[in-house]
Amino acid sequence: MNLKACKVALILAALSIALNGCLAFGGVDRDTAVIDKSVGTARNSAILLNIVRASRHEPLYFYALSRVSGTATEDFKLSLPPVTLGPHQTAAQKTFTFGLNGLNVLESNKGGSFDVALLESQNFYAGMLEPLQLNEIDILLKQGFPRELVYRLAVQDVLVYAKGPDGREGYRRLVNDPSNPQTYAAFNVFFQGAMSRGVVTETYLAPDSDLAANKTAAKTVPSTGKLAPHYRLCVDPALINLADAEAQYDMAHSNNICGERPGQAPQTNGDSMATADLPGLKQTYESCKALEPSAKGTAGVAPATLQTSTTENSFRVCTHLNRQLVAVQLDTRSLFGIFNLLGAELARQTGEGPGASITLDGLGAPTEPHAHGNLLTVVKGDASPCFAIATYQGRYCVPTTGSENLKTTFSIINALQALKTSTGDLPVTQAVRIEQ
């Protein structure tokens, strides 16, 4: 072999070593980023697809990516050509073939696999169809999601017991449904009043047997003496406008200020804890009315502590609205119901559903995050760029800009679905492998 051929062989050998090192270690960050983005795109598209299904009154389907993995191999193959030494060589002997036995010099293989688990177990659907609990709403609010957005999604209707315009006391149900303009208008009036009055959730510690005791009314339940988190609705003075005289009056007379523990603590007797039946909404109203200064005949008497239940599912609260005492019970949606709400909103935007679109007005105090604009922003047809795309009897796109409320809603749905999914809901499935 002459000197020139040796130099070429050394250069190729060095190049192969450099390429092997680069290919083996340099692509991990890029490949994992691709998997990360692909999983996010798949999850967002799945949520949008279920919203589209809900807009057409079709069944919803849910799945989980229980495992995602990727493989990649890079192989650089190099061999020196056969060389025949000596004089009088033929033309064929002077033809050199580079590569390993004539095979490819550079070989690249990439592949990936993932496990798709259909979520269709009894426990999963029980969680999906169960109305949201107060602790779940409290968790969402504590993450910085706008209070107005969370309430719009979570509250199905409000049952109110108060004195009507004719002076008679009674019930009234206000439904959070834009397809019924009359009821929806009344709900919005109450909803805006609740926002301006600082109605929010609160976590507090109480004996762990309070929850069990209140669920087993009029029975004695052993007390362990430990404290456990409980949740309730209350009025936060920090969320009330100081310039709003009506709101300040209502807050001062609500008898339900955040930070003050509920007054209906069970009486302890040795190792037992005695409780009574949870009051109904009318009984709650009567208890609250009995605490009014006017009921005691003494103006300016400091309000007593509101008697509220201490159960984890307590959605009842007494408050003042426009200087009138009202007892309120919130009925919440399930995660399934949130999809139906968004599906109906999509139908309204595309002209296929009744009522006006839901608009967030930025209600709330300056100290909390606000939401503005339409609850749902989806473009049907060709549009780009898109945050999420679903192709189902047409093309649906969530625009990258101008859809902040819907993006936040996707985050809320992802979190709630994860809370509703347990390890037992993930069946053993076959791996789906994709080769490129």
Buried (B, 14 or more C-beta within 10 A) or exposed (E): EEEEEEEBBEEBEEEBEEBEEEBEEEBEEEBEEBBEEBEBBBBBBBBBBBBBBBBEEEEBEBBBBBEBEBEBEBBBEBBBEEEEEEEEEEEEEEEEEEEEEEEEBEEEEBEBBBBBBBBEBEEBBEBBEBBBBBBBBBBBBEEEBBBBBBBBBBBBBBBBBBBEEEEEEEBBEBBBBBBBEEBBEBBBEBBEBBBBBBBBBBEBEBBBBBBBBBBEEEEBBEBEEEEBEBBBBBBBBEBBBEEEEBBBEBBBBBBBBBEBBBBBBBEEEEEBBEBEEBBEBEBBBBBBBEBBBEEEEEEEEEBBBBBBBBBBBBBBBBBBBEEEBBBBBBBBBBBBBBBBBBBBBBBBBBEEBEBEBBEBEEBBBEEBEBBEBBBBBBBBEEBEEBBBBBEBEEBBBBBEEEBEBBBBBBEBBBBBBEBBBEEEBBEEBEEEEEEE
